[in-house]
Amino acid sequence: MTTSAVHVTEGVRIGGGSRLALLGGPCAIESEGFTLEMAYAIKEVCARLGLPYVFKASYDKANRSSVDSYRGPGLVKGLEVLARVREEVGVAVVTDVHEAAHCAPVAEVVDLLQIPAFLCRQTDLLVAAARTGKPVNVKKGQFVSPPEMRNVVGKLQSAGCAGVLLAERGSSFGYNNLVVDFRGLAAMREMAPVVFDATHSVQMPGGLGTSSGGQRQYVPVLARAAVAIGVDALFMEIHADPDRALSDGPNMVPLAQLEDLLSELIALDAARAVAPVRFAAQA
């Protein structure tokens, strides 16, 4: 199934037969200097591979496990940093919005708004994001089945959303564990272009007590499976030193391993696109 393309920027189109794209960067803005360094480094990797790229980092991680966990620099300072990334590094930018009131100011700085999984059914937030005129990437909630995301798409479209992306990041599977039902990628791709969140899908929510754990060794495994099925973009949180990251370190992709992983995934995507095999649904 080929969905209509979502235009993030002039150089980044997702879906509609466009080539695989990457949404990636550190989980949270840790410092201005580090954020710029990561944006430049990932941009260089993607440029060598010819991969359309959207930089991701959050100004506020409002759903951390513990009240003492690092959340980020906040809206004002965070948007200043993201504006520098967009202008100086010259890449498209995506960031999370947790409150309806944040959507308008965030849309002045970024190219793509992202709705966190826990908030994917929040009507006021979805409508506010849609009304900014920017495309919106919605992460499927861990508690939502793929067919239910049609209601989310409907909410966004009713408010005139400029373009909808749906991201898979796993479903709750017992305590502190997630599992990906890969049938859901095909189901959601009938509604909108699909982004596979390879790093949050290996997260272990609350698995470390006051923070989430993760199994980053399985990121390549799940990413290969998703690309083989057919997705329009990959979402990966990436860090120069994940074990020292201030948020989501256990499931992040180490920067030093990014190019090899993306090279493999690009080749796999090209092979899949040559002769896709489909079966008709049962009556």
N, C-alpha and C positions, 0 to 999 in steps of 0.2 A: 504494500500500500504506500503510495507517494502522496504526502500531504502538501498543501500550499506552503511556499517558503515564508519564513518570518525574517523580515529585514531588520537586523540589529543596527548595522551601520552600512555605509555604501560598500564596504569591503567584506562584510560578514553577513551571509545569508544562511539560515538553518532550515533544513527541510526542502521539499520541492525538488528533490534530485540533486541538491547542492552537495559538495563534498563534506565529509566528516569534519566537525568543528570541535574545539576544546573550550570549555569554561573552566578556568583553574587559577589557583593562587593560594596563599595562606588562609587558614580558617578565619582568623581575625587580624585586624591591623595591629601589629605589635609595636611598631615605631614607624615614623615617616621614612627614615633612611632605609630600613629593612624592606619595607613595602615596595619602595621604588626599585631596590636591587632585585627583588624577586620578580617584579613586573618586567624589567629589562631582560633578566635571565630567561624567563619562560618565553618571552617574545622572540628571543634569538633562536631558541630551540624550535619553536613553531615556524619561524621564517625559513629555517634550513629545511624543514619538512614540507613546506608549502601548506601548512595547516591553519585555517582561519582561527583566530584566537580572541577570547574575551577574558579579561582579567577579573578575578573574583577575590574580594576580601570583605569582611564585615566590620562595620563601625560599632556595632553593638550585638553581642551574642546574648539575647535576652532570655534564653531558655537553658542556661547552663545548669548542671546538676545541683551545684552548691551556691549559696549566696556569696561565698568567699571566692568563687572561681573568677578568673579574668574574663571581662566582657568586651573590652575594647575601649577606644578613646571617646566614644559618644558621638552624637549626631554632628555637632558643629565641627569639631576637630577632624572627625572621620571623613566628612565630606571634603574638607580642605585637602586631605591626603589623597583621596580618590580623584579629585579634580587635577592634582599634580600628575598622578599616574596617567590620566586620560590625555592631558595636554603635553606633558614632557616625554612620556614614553611613546605616546601615539598609538594607544590600543583602546579598543572598546572596553567598557567596564560594566560589571554587574555586582549588585550588593543586595543583601536581605533587607526587607522592611517588615517591622513587627507591629506598627501602629498606623492607622489610617492617616493620621495627621502628618506622618513622616513622608508619605508618598510624594506629595508635590515638591518639597524641597529636595528630596533625593533625585527625583526625575530631572531636575535642573542640572545635575552633575553627571549622572550615569546614563548608559544607553539601554540597559535592560534591568527591570526590577525583578526581584526574586521573592516569592512567598515561601516561608519555611513550612516544613511538613506539618508541624503541629497546628498551623494556622490555615491550612488549605481550604477549610470550610467556612472561614470567617467572612461573611458576606460583605460587611462594611469595608474591610481591608481589601478584598478583591475588587470591589467597585471603585474604591479610591485609587487603587493602582491602575485599573483600566482607564480611568478618566484622565490620567496624566498624559496620554498620547504616546506613551512608550510601550514596547512589547513587554510581556510578563512571563516569567518562568515560574511555574508552580510545582513545588515538590509534592508528590503524592504522600499523604499521611500514612504513617505506619499502620494506622487503624482503618484505612480505606481500601476497598477493593478497586481494581482497575476500572471496571465498568462504572463505578460511582463517580469517577472523575469527569464523566460527561456533564454532570450537574455543575461542576466547577467551571468547565469551559463555557457552559451556558450563562453562568453569572457574569463572567468576564465579557463575553460577546454582547450580552444585554446592555452593558455599560460602554460599548463601543471600543473595546480593546484593540489596539493596533496590531496585535499578533500574540498568539498563545503558544507556549512551549510547556510540555508536561515532563516532569523528571521523576524517574523511579529511584527510590533509595531504600527499598526493602520493606518488608512487613513484619510486624511483631510476631515472634515465634517463641512463646514461653518467656521466662524472665531473662532480661539482659541479653537478648539475642534477636537477630533479624534474619530473614530468609527472603530471597528474591524468587518470585514466581515468574519465570521468563515468558510465560504465555501473556502476561500483562503488558509486555512491551509491544507485542503485536496488537493487542486489544486497544491500547491507548494511542497507537500510531494511526488508528482509524479516525481519531478525533483531532489530533494535532501532532506536529513534529515532536519526537521523543528524545529526551536527554537522559543518559544513564549515569547516575551518580555512583561511580565505582568505589569511592572512598567511604561515604556514609553507609553504603550497603554492607560493609564489613565492620561497622561500628558495633560495640556492645554497650547499649545505653545504660548508664548507671553502673556499669560492670566493675568499676573500681571504687564503688561506694560513694565518694564525693565527686567523682568525675566518670566520664564514659571511657571504657576500654575500646580495644579494636584489634583486628587481625590483618595488618597491612599486607602480610604475605599472600593473602587471597585476592588482593586488588587485581593483579594481572589475570587471575583465573576468571573472575566475574566479568571483567572488561572484555576479555576474549569472547566469552559466551554471548555477551550483549551485542558486540560488533558482528559476530557471526549470524545472529538473528536478524540484525538490521536496526540501527538507531541513527539518529541524525546528528547527535553531538554527545560528547562525553563531559562529565563534570568530575573534576579531581581536585582535592585539596592537596597542595604541594608546598613543601618546606625544605629549606637548605639543611636543616637538622631537626627532623621530626621529634626526636626524643627530648628536645629542649623547647618545643613549641608551647605556647601559652594556652592553646586550645586545640583539642582533637588530634594531638600528636600521634597516638597509637594507630590511627588509620590513614595517616597522610602518606603520600608518595614522596620519597626522597628526591630532591632535585637532580642529584647525580644519576639517578636511574630513569629519569623521565624520557629522555630522547630514545633510548633503546625500547622502552615500553610503547611509546607512541609510534615508532617505526614499525613495530610488529603489528600494532592494531590497524595502521593505515594499510599495510599489505593485506591483512585479513579482510578488511572492508572492501578493498579492490577485488579480491578473489570472490567474495560473496556476491558482489554486484554483477559479475560476469554472467552468471546463469542461475538466478534465484529459482528455487523450486517451491511451488505452492500446491496445497491440496484444497479442494472445495469443502466447505463446511457441510456437515451432515444435515439432512433435512429434518 
